[in-house]
């Protein structure tokens, strides 16, 4: 008896069609003595897959025929199929034998002789039985996690480096795999996919979704590429406590919320352009439908759960907020009535919903929303008609060539691409900055060119206390409009349609101004890092006791402000270290003294 190994090429198909075909000796196959065949090796096969069949030839170079029988050590439960299992080899002929492996189990060890089976050939020609090992190696990954839990207790700086907890993963298999991690609540993930070679160990960094605050617990789920020779680790529990802190860039006070003072919401743009909010959640003003602690921040998310990022501008009306991304996408949440010209009842959306593209500026006040879109710098406004100018349609406020827009109760200001400022809407107290009447088309604010910032000021819709202010490139501040509480800061209480300079004593100009913001009947500005306020001190809005018709420092003074937001009867500022502090009536409190907002303070 002679045994010769043959690779499965064209002969494989022939063997399937005629597995007992007898082959002539002269076909180019050189008989090999059976003792020269050490094993049949099926190589490395992915777990769950089937290896190619292997074939060998039984030859007869003697004078008489012989009978053969083939048995498998695995018996009926063998992982291989042999065809034929028995037969006769005539003199000078050969028989082709095919060994077909079954699919490897998905749960297997990656050992060289996976099943430990042998194939035994017995003949009646006097030769001793031949035992041939069937070698088969399972190929794939076998992953083991170092622990059954991961704990992350960080203070997360939104927009800053992501904090993580370690998860060590070992691959006992013999094939490389790339591992990712998710969680049943989508609150945890890997900072980056981890590639683990066979026999290697790697550290994976599990991070908390940066759009979370508070405590959260999820069960982690591992996913891996390629063949797996063992079940993936399960039941790994991840626990995290996340605080949103510091690194604020821009504060934005929302309100009054459906005329329910002192209910108010504070939203902050942080580094990375995330939006985090504290305070009340009337009509979804915080961008979440979850029950929230007024003192604990939440991050505004889209409907899919993604944390809204890359935000560069916020604008709000009654309980509704809009956020403009640097890409020009406009997202809004809360009370979104007035965002489009559609009629009907106000719609409440408890998540950031994409409204439109190509927006370069947005402004909201009460039920009116105005946007500037490219190409063309087109200003369009929609929403509820302001009560004081019922004879004018919002469509009459439209302009082209606009760079940015600001709104007050009954109109607003459009800064044009050429540096001029156009006013539109009411003019009961000189808020148009010229002598036009309420119903005239948009017209230029007299004497105002190339301002660094324009701020609109408005009170209750039923009050005539609108006005504007502009910061110029030389650091001076000019104001116009209503002045019944000294809102113009010029040591007077007379309304003015002409620009007047804000002063500290009636004659000394306020200089070094970098930003201005307006509440209901007051204004505040940042000048050389200090915060100055003037106007009506109702509910401690000026940060120092008593009304003032000139700009004065808060008491105690704030000297490191980088951004400011005033609304209704309160003001919040961002300090140079990225923390946020507020004074006046903010988030339900009314105090002169600057007080920190805990949710945006750095971790100790």
Secondary structure, 3 states (H helix, E strand, C coil): CEEEEECCCHHHHHHHHCCCCEEECCCCCCCCEHHHCCEEEEEEEECCCCCCCEEEEEECCCCCCEEEEEEECCHHHCCEEEECCEEEECCCEEEEEEEEECCCCCCCCCCCECCCCEEEEEECCCCCCEEEEEEEEEECECEEECCCEEEECCEEECCCCCCEEEEEEEECCCCCEEEEEEECCCCEEECCCEEECCCCEEEEEEEECCCCCEEEEEEEEEEECCCECCCCCCCEEEEEEEEEECCEEEEEEECCCCCCCCCCEEEEEECCCCEEEEECCHHHCCCCCCCCCCCCCEECEECCCCECCCEEEEEECCCEEEEEECCCCEEEEEECCCCCCCCCCCCEEEEEEEEECCEEEEEEECCEEEEEECCCCEEEEEECCCHHHCCCCHHHHCECCEEEEEEECCEEEEEECCCEEEEEECCCCCCCCCCCCCCCCCEEEEEEECCCEEEEECCCCCCCCCEEEEECCCCCEEEEECCCCCCCCECCCCCEEEEEECECCCCCECCCEEEEEECCCEEEEEECCEEEEEECCHHHCCCCCCCEEEEEECCCCCCCEEEEEEECCEEEEEECCCCEEEEEEECCEEEEEEEECHHHCCCC
